[in-house]
Amino acid sequence: MRTASNHELLPRLIDVEELFSDPVFSNPSISPDGTRIAYLAPAHGRRNVWVRGVEEEHVDAVCVTHDDRRGITSYHWSEDSRWLLYSQDTDGNEDAHLYRVDPHAPDDPAVDLTPLPPGSRVFGADPLPSHPGSMLVAMNKRPAAIDLFRIDVATGETTLHHEQTDPTENVLLDQDGSPAFSTRIDADGTIELSAIDPRTGERTHLRRLGGAEHPGGVQPQLVTPDGTGLLVGAYGDSDDLRLIRIDRDTGEEEVVAAVEGSSLDILGTMAPGVLPPVVFTSRRTGAVIAARFIGDRPRIEVLDDGFAEVYAALSSLSDGVLGTLHSDSSERIWLATFVHDRDPAITWLYDHSTGESRVLLRPYPHLDPADLAPMEGVAFAARDGLPLHAFLTLPVGVEPAGLPLVLLVHGGPWMHDTWGYNPQVQLLANRGHAVLQVNFRGSTGYGRRHTTAAIKEFARAMHTDLVDAVDWAVAQGYADPRRVGIMGGSYGGYAALVGAALAPDRFAAAVDYVGVSDLANFMQSLPPFTRPYMANSWYRYVGDPEVPADVEDMRSRSPISMIDRIRTPLLVAQGANDARVVQAESDNIVTPLRERGVPVEYILAADEGHGFDNPANQILLHRAIEHHLVEHLGGRRAGPGNEATLDAALPPSVWVTSPVPPAGER
């Protein structure tokens, strides 16, 4: 056990604020004409959009948005470089609107291009090449239907472009804006792919895909620039997800990108423009030029000979993995951001005409990579033999033996953990904890068998996968079995509650962040427009909340029904405006546990939704997590002289907070 006498072996204590304040710079992009760069940076206490010339510095930049309530996450240029567009909701309620700002008039207020009624939202916006100056916007003006509208960016004039007549169908348009293909979920969950005659609207069947293997829908779905083919992620006769092209006239299939033993990394579909994309496309032609695949480090497969030269030059700039990528319309200037576990999200500017490059933005200039912990891919088997892949992060300067361990469970559950910088992981490692992130069954990215092995396994094999991961870490000598915590958000919060109930001997502390406590209530509380898209996810994997037998089974696998078994000290965090996991999911856990005297700290943020976004809330949450885990697991903390120490777990204690507020006071 390290002590104060050799604290010089440990990296400095990194303050929570350094890790969870907004980055100094993030999400850069270049205007299509190649003259200006936009990016997010703090202003008015939140992330806002700034613009500067390509050769200018931040001191020359102008802040063109003025949000002071919630930071901006997603924005983009109009195709003529005239406007900047961004999406924003209200306090995390996910009812996003599309706003327009004028970089030439930065003091003008933003214009809401989508003045929607409450309960409706913008789902996505893309340029429409056949209508210069317009955006094609998906939104549900009709609450249960997602229609496509053409919006003139300059005037705000809105025209219905395509009406959704079948809620189980997604129609894909070609570059002329005409319907070209569709994906439709049949009654049995099978996904049917069809070509659409743009003149008659007639559908021609191309092929069917198994629904359960695509719980988040078929990803990606792209019409080729010439409109003759559909690019989709499909398994075919493989266990690995590959990128294939289906010809609209013949139905013939061609494998465009595949890696033996590895699947397409579809994580980027969860946050387009923020997370690294599944495929990279050419700004000039619209063609796919590269694809991302899963691995202990993500792997980029280059698909275009012209881009290969650019990629070779970009790859020489960083020992990370290419993350986000932007170029001007001529593809002369490129902005490349790299994924790295200890040197996060540095953006380089590369001029392909001259071969010159320079660091453009460093989001966390105050963080020294030497103080951060490396992340390593590991693998082991579940008790039934299913291979499990995970990521292990060990604290720097500490003997990797008998450590307090935090099992960090990802959300979704149809997502996956991946190699890269994670501020939660770095906080935990900096405090002396080993961190294990396991891609339990049901996670995407590790093959069809791995994903579908989770059907009807909530609180069953999905839970025992996590227990098996802990047992592996203990058997390897990394973890002290008496000092293991479980923590996660959304599904990860559900898993933390299940772990505390079903394996109290394994977990000495738990953190439930916007987690589900009642599976049936969770599904019944979701917005109406989500129902058609749940056939191959929640309904297939868990049950139908309209079927009594399924509801009974869901109740048996819900933490709310296991509450009498929970005795693990618990931290719960919830956004009051959460549209996915409503506040009752947390209230109904906290109240009865407190009545039984179980130690529960409850953080309820009035201005947040499904996950905390505002920096002050992030800092508050992670200070509480830091305290909770060191309190119950031990770990690194500031000693009397602020020197670094590692302590044994402290005696259990109750952190007294205010009770759950009555419904009328929320």
N, C-alpha and C positions, 0 to 999 in steps of 0.2 A: 504494500500500500504506500503510495507516495505521500509525503508529508511536507510541512512547511520548510523543513531543512533542505530539501532538494527541489524546491519549487521552481528553481531556475531552469529545470528541464522541461517545464510546461510552457506552452504559449501563453501570451497575455490573455487575461479575461476580456472577452469581447462583450461590450455592453449590448443588451437587447436592442437598444435604439439603433445601434450601428447596423444590425442585421435586418430590422423590420421597418425602418423608415423608408420612404420611397427612394428609389435609386436616383442618383444625381442626373443620370441620363438613361433613357430606355426607348425601345421600339422605334429606331430610326427608319426613315424611308426617303427616297430621292424623288423629286418631281419628274414626271415623264419627259419634260424637256431638258432635264439634266442641269438646271441652273440653281435649284434650291434643295435644301435638306430640311426635313421636318423630324421632330422627335418629341418625346415626352420628358418634361423636367418639372420640378416643383415650382409652383407659383400660387399665391393665395391659399397656401396651406394644403394644396392638393396637386396631383399630377395634371399638368396642362400641356397643350401643344405649342411648341416653339418652332420658328422658322428662321433660317439664315442662309446666306449664299454658300455655295459649295466650298469656296476658298475662305470663308469667314470663320470666326471663332464664336463661342457662346456669348462673349461680351457684346457681339454685334447682333445677336439674335433678338427676335421680337416674339413675345408671347401673344398668340392670336386667339386663345380661348381663356375664359375667365370663370371656370367652375370653382366654387369655393365650398361646395357641400360634399361632392364625391369625385374622386379622381377619374380621369379619362383613361381608358384601357385600349380601346380600339378606334383607329382613325385611318383615313386614306386620302390620297389626292384624287381629284377628278382627272379624267383622261386628258383634258386640255391644259392641265396645270393651273387652272384659274382659281379653283376652290379647294378647300379642305373640308372633309366630311367626317363626322364622328358620331358614335352611338353612345347613349347615356340613359340610364334608368333613374329611378328615384329611391334613394336609400336602400338599394339592393333588392328591390321588388321584381327585377328582371323585365319590367315593362319598358323595354328600350325604345327610344325614339331616335330618328336620324336628324342630325343638325348640320347646318352649313355655316362656315365662317369664311371671310374674305381676308387672305393674307396681306392684301394691300390696304385694308382698313381694319387694323387689329383692334381698334377700340370699339368697333361696332358690335352690338350684341349678336350672339348666335341666332340663326333662324331655324325654327323647328319645321322641317320639311314633312313631318308625319304627325300632325296634331291628332293623335288617336285617343279614343275614349279609354277610361280605366279598364284594365283587364286585357287590352290589346297591346301588341308589341311588334317591333321590327325584328325579324329573324336573320336577315342578311341583306346586303346591298352590293351589286356588281355593276360595272359599266355595261352598256348595251351598244356594241360597235355599230349596229345599224341605225342608231339614233344618237348621233354625237350630242354631247351636252346633257344626256339623260342617264339616269341610274335605274336599274331594275331592282325593285325592292320587294322582298317577301314580308307580308304582314297579315295579321288576322283582324281586319276591320269587322269581319263576321267572326264572332268569338271562337267558333269551332272549326273554322276553315282557314287555311293559309293560302291566300291568293297572291299573285304577282302583279305589281303596279309599276308603271313607267312614270318616273318623276323627272321633270325638267329642273335641273339643279339651279339655274339662274332665276326662274320664275316661281318654282314650287308647284307648277301645274301638275296634277296627278291624274293618270289615266289607267283604268283597269286593262292590264295586258293579257293575263291569263287567269281564268277563274277555276279554282279547284272544285271539281264536281264529284270526285271520289276521295274521301279522306284517307283511304288506304294507298293512294297513288301519289308518287312524286314525278312530276313532268320535268324533263331536262330540255333546255332550249339550245339551238345552234347559234352561231354568231349573228345571224340575221334576226334572232329573236323568235324564231318559229319552233314549235314543238318538234323534237327530234326523237327522243326516247322516253321511256317511262319505266319506273320500278314500282311494282304493286305487290302488297302483302295479301296473299290469299287467305281464306278462312282457316286453313290448317297451318298458317304461318309461313308457307313457302313463298319465296320472293320471285315474282315473274318479271323478266326483263323483256321489253317489247320495243320495236321501232314504230314511230308514228309518221304517217303520211301527212306532211304539212298542209296539203290541199284539202283532204277529206277528214283528217283526224283519225283514220282507221289504224288500229293497232295490229302489228304483225309479231307474233310470238317469236322470240329469239332463244331464250333458255330459262330454266328455273334454277334457283339456288336454295339450298337448305336454309331455313330461317333461323334455327337455333344457333347456328355457327356465326350469325351476324346479329348479335343482340342489340347493337347500336345502329343497325341498318347497314346496307352495303356501303363500304368506304374504301377508296374514294369513288366518286361517280363523275366522270368528265366526258363531255362530247369533244371529239377531236376537232381541231380548227376547221377542217374541210367538211365537217358534218357527216362523214361517212362511217365513223366508228364510235363505239362507246368504250371508254376505259373504266374498268372496275377492279376492285380488289376481290378475288375469288380463290377458293381452294382447289376446285377441280378434282383431280385424282390425287392431290397431295394433302398432307397435313399442314402445310405451310401456306400462309396467305400470300398470293402472288398478284402482280399487276397484269391483267389480260386485256386484250382488245377484241371486241366483238363487232364484226362487220354488219352494218345495218341492212345490206341487201342480201347477203348470203348466210348470215349467222355464223360464219366461220370464226374460230377463236385463234388468237395468237398470243403467246406469252411474251409480254413486253419486258418485264423485269421479274427475276426470281433469284433467290439465294437458297441453296440446299440447306435445310435445317434451320432456316430463319424466316420470319414472317415480315410483311410490310408493317411499318410502325405507324399505326393510325391515330396515335395520341393527339396529333396536331388538329384533328377534326373537332376536338373539344373546345379549342380556343383559336380559331383561324386568325393568322396575323400576329398572334402572340407566342404560341408554341411553335416549334419547328414543324414545317408542313410534311405531309405524307409524300408528296411529289413536288418538285420544283418545276415551274413552267417559264417559258421564255416570254419576256415582256414584249418582244418584237413580233413573235409568231403565234404565241399561245400554246405551242407544243410542249409536251413534257420533256424535260432535259435531264432529270435525275430523280431517283427515288430513295427513300430512307427505309432501312431495315433494322430489325431488333438485333441486339447483341450485348455483350458485357459493356461495350461501347457501341453506340449506334453506328451503322455502316451506310455509307452513301454509294449507290450504284449510279454511275454516269451513263446516260442513255443517248446522248447527242454528241457527235464528233466535234462540233463547233464549241460546245460548252466544255469539252474535256480540257482544252488548253486553259480556259478561264479557271476551271476547278483546280488544275495543277498549280496555278499561280496562287490561288486563294489558300490552298492546303499548306503552302509553305509559310503562311503568316502565323499559324497557331498550331499548337499540339493538341488542341481540342477538336471537336467534330462540328462541321458546318451546321449552323442552326437556321436562322432566318436569312433570307437573301433578297435583295432588291436591286434593280438596275433602272437606268433611264431607258427611253424607248429605242435608242440606238444600240443599247447594250455596250456602251463604251465605259461608263462609270458603274461600278458595282459596290454595294454596301453589304458586307458579310459579317454576321454575328456568330460567334462560336460557342458551342456548349462545352463546358469544362467543369470539373468538380470543385476546383479550388481557385480558378481565375475566371469568374463568371461574366459571360455575355459581353466581352469586349468587341466593339465594332470597328472593322477596318474599312477604309475607302481604297479601292483599287481601280486604277485607270488602265484599261486594257490596251488603249492606243499607245501609251508610253511605257507600260510596265511598272509605273510608280505606285507606291502604296504608303499609307500612313494610318496610325491609330486615330480614329475619328472620335469615338466616345468610350469612356471607361465608366460603367455605371456605379461601381463601388470603389473609388480610388483610395478610400481609407482602409480597405481590407488588404492585408498582406497574405498572399497565398501560403507563406510559410506557417502562418497561424491557423490555417484551415486544414481539415482532415481529409485525406484521400478516401474515395469510395471505390470499393472493389466488388466485382461480380463473383458470386459463389453459387454453388448448386448442391442439392441433396435430394433425397427421396422422401415423399410422404409415406405414411404407414401402409398404404395400399400399393406402393411402388410408383405412384405418379411422380415424374421428375418435377422438381420445384427449383426455380431460379430466383435468386435474391441478391440484394446489395448490402454489403456490410461496411460500416464506417466505424473505425476505431479512433479513440481520442489520441491526439498527438502527445508524445512525451510520457506516455503511461505504459507500463508493462501490460500487454494485451491478455491478461489472465484475471479471472475472478472479478470482472467489472460489473457495475450496475448496467443493465441492458434495457433499452427501450425498443419494443416492437412497434414500429410505425406502420400503420395499415392504411393503404391507399383507398380512396373513395371509388365510386362507380356503381357496382364493383367492376364494370366492364371498362376498365382502364388498366394501366400498369405502371409500376415504378421503373425508372430508367436512370442511367448514369448521368450525372450532372450536378450543378450547384443547387443546393436546397437549403434555405436559411434555417428551417426547423432542424434539419440534420446537423448543421454546423453549430447551432446553439447547444444541442444536446451533447455533441461530441466535445465542444469546448468546456462543458461542465463536467466532463469526465465519464460520460455514458458511452457505451457501445450502442450503435443504432443498427437495427436489422429491418430491412424492408423486403418482404417476401411477396412474390407474385403467385399468390395462392390460386387454386383452381377457380376458373371463372374470369381470371384476368385475361385481357387481350394480349396479343403479341407472341404467344408461345404455342400457337398451333390450334387447329380445330378441336382435337381431342382435349387439350388442356382447358379450353373455354367451356365446352359442352359438358365436361365432367362436373360442372357446378349445378346442373339442373336438379332442382329439389334438394340442394345441399346447404342452403342457408342454415346456420347454427348446427350444421352436421359436419360433413367433410371439409367445408370451407373453414369452419372453426378449428377442426383438428389439424388442418394444414398449418395454422398459425402456432398451435401448441407444438407440433412436430418441429417447426422452425426454432422455437425456444429450446426444445430438447437438444437439437443439433448444436446450437450455440453453447449450451452448457456442456455437452459431450466434448466439444472442441476445446473446452477450457476457457473460452472467452468470457462467459457470463457466470455470475454468482446466482445460483438458482433461488436464493432468498431475496434477491433484489432485482426483480424483473417488473417492468411496467408495460402497459399497452396503451396506445394512443392512436387516434385517427379521426378523420373528418368524413361526414356523410356516411357512406357505407362503413368507412373506417371507424366512425363513432359507434355505429351499430355493433361492429365487431368488438370494440372495446367493452361495451356493455355486456355482450354475450360472453366475452372472455372473463369478465369479472364475476358473472353468474355461474358459468359452467366450469371454470378452472380457477377458483379462488386460491387454490394452493400454488398456482403458477404466477399470479400477478399480485404484487404488493401495492400497486397504484394504477389508476386508469384515468384517461382523459377522453371524454366524449365531446367532440366538436361538431355541432349541427348534425348529430346522429339520429337515426331512426330508432324509435323504441317500440312502435306498434306497426307491423308490416301492413296490415289491412287498412288502418287509418291513414298511413302514409300514402297508399295508392289511391284511396278514396278522396284524399285532399288535393290531389294534383289537378291542374287546370284541365278543362274539358278537351282542349286541342291535343293534349298528350296521349289520350286514350288509344287512338289508332296505331300509335308508334310503340306501344308497350306489349304487343302480341308476342314478340320474340325476345323480350327482355323480362320484365317483371312478371307478366302473366305466365310465360313459358317456364321461367326458372323458379318462380315462387308460388304463384297461384292467382286465380281470378277472384277479386274481392266481391263479385256478385254471386259467387257459388258458395253456399253455406259450408260445404265440406272443406273447401279450400280456405275459407276464413278460419275455421277451427284449426286447421293445420298451421296456418300462418300465425295464429295466436300462440300456438305451442312453441313456435320458434321466435317469438318476440320477447325482447327484454322485459316488457311490461308484465309478462306472465312469469318471469323468473325473478322478480324483484325481491322476493323473500330470501333468495339465495345470495344476494349481493351483500358483501361486507367489506369489499375493497374500498379504501379511500378514493373518492371520485372528484374530478373536476369536470364541470359541464359548461359549455359555451354555446350560445344560441343567438341568432339574429332575429329580431322581432318581426322583420318583414320577409322572412324566408318563405318563398313561394313553393319550394320543393319539400322541405322538411319543416312543417309548421311548428310554431312555438310550443304547442301542446305536447309535441313529441318529447321535449325536454322537461316541461313543467310536470308532466305525469310521471317522470322518473324522480325528479328532485324532491317533490313534496313527500311521497311515502318513505323515501330513504331517510330524509331528515326526521320524520316522525319516529323512525326506528333507531335514530341516533347514529346512523352511518355518516362518517365525515363527508360532506358534500360542499364544494365551493361552486357557486352558480354565477356565471357572467352572462347577463342579458343585455345586448346592445340594441338600443332603440333605433339606430340609424344604419342597421346592417341587414343583409339577407342571408343567402346560403354561402356563408364564409365571410370573414371580416375583411374589409378593403381599406378603410381609412387608417392611416398610419397610427393615430393615437389608440385606436382599438386594437390594432395588431400588437402594438407595444404593451398595452394593458394585458392582453391575452397571454402573450409569451412571458411576461414577467410572472404571471400567475402559474403558467406551466412550469417555468424554472423553479419557482418556490415549491410547488406541489411535488415535483419529482425529486428534488434534493431532499425535501422533508421526509419522503417515504422510501426513497431508494438509496439515499446518500449521493455522493458525487462531489463535484468541485464547487466551491463556494468561496466568497471573500472572507478571509480570516481577520483577526483584530487589526492587523497592520495592512489590510487589503492584499496580503500575500495569497498566492494560490495554494489551496490545500485540498486534499481528498478526505472526506469524512465517511464514517460508517453511517448507515441509515439512522435517522433520528427517531426517537419514540413517536408513535402516532399521536396526532393532536388534531383538534377540530379548528379549522380556520373560520371564525364566526363571521357570517355575512347576513345581509337582510334576507328575509324569506321571499318566496315567490310572490310577486304582487297579485292582488285580486284582479280578475278579468277586467273590471271596470277601470282599473288604474294603469293598464298596460299602454 
